[in-house]
Amino acid sequence: MTDTEMTLIEATFLAIAVVLLAGYVWFQVRTLRLWRGTFLGLALAPLVVWAVWLTRLLRETAVDPTSHNMFPFEIAFIATSSLAFLIVVAGIRRFMKVLPPK
């Protein structure tokens, strides 16, 4: 086996990461288009996380190019946690719509 061949485990992880990232991007765009008010503000929170991470990535790799050699895992982690956050907020939003007004 050569260094350029991808193992089944690597291919599986890559497929899962791509699906999670695509799902997150779709859900993020959907929330930004449909939500208003406080929930729109909450939908922007993951974008702030991405901006902070990207700023750190660029700054730290400028100093030491090997500092983020696991950045694909960082992307997968941020996408997964951002998607989970948006799902929880969507659940709260849906629950609040069901409650009768006071």
N, C-alpha and C positions, 0 to 999 in steps of 0.2 A: 504494500500500500504506500502510495506516495503522499507527500505533505499536502498536495492540492486536492486530494480526494476527500469528500465529505462523508463522515460516518452516518449511520442511520440515526443515532442519537442527536448529532449536530443538526441534521436535516429536520428532525422532528421538532427540536427546540426552535429552529429558525421558522418553521411553519407556524408554530404556536405563537411566537413573537409577532410575526407578520399579521396573523389573524387578530390578536389582541390589539395591536397598534391600529389596524384598519378599523376595528370596532370602536376603539376609543375615539379616533378622528371623526368617524361618522356620528357618534353620539355627541361629541363636543360641538360639532357644527350644528347638529339638530337642536341642541339646547340653546345655543347662541341665537338661532333664528326664531325659536318659538317662545322662549321664556322672557318675562318682563319683571321689572322691579327687583326685589330682594333676591329672587331666584336667579335672575340674570347676573347679579353681582356674585352669587355663589358659583355660577357656571364659569365665571372668569377666574376663579381661584386656581384651577389646574394650570391655566395659561401663565399665571404668575410663577408657579413652581417650575414650569418649563423654562421661563425666561431666566430665573435665578440659576437653574442648572446649566443652561447654555452659556451664561456669563461666566460661571465658575469653570466650565469645561474649556472655554477659549482662553481664559486667563491662566489657568493652571497648566494647560498643555503648551502655552507659550513659554512658560518657565521650564517645565519638565515634560517632554513629549510622551513619556511612559507613565505619567500619573493617572491617566484614565484609559489604560489598556483594556479594561473590562466594560467600556462604555455601552456595548450592546446590551449587557445585563442591566445597566443603569436605565437605559431607554425602556426596556421591558418592565422594569420595576415601576418607573414613573408612570408609564402608560397603564399598567394594571391598577396601581393605586389611584390614579386619576379617574379611571373608569369606575372603580368601586365607589369612589366619592360621589361621582355624578349619579350613579345608580341609587345610592342612599338618599341624595338630595331629591331625586325624581320620586322616590317612594314617599318622602316627607311631603313633597308638593302634591302628589296625588292624594295622600291621606288628608291634607288640609282642605282640598277641594271637596272631599266627601263630608267633612264636618258641617253641621248646620250652622248658619250664622247666628250670632247672639242677638 
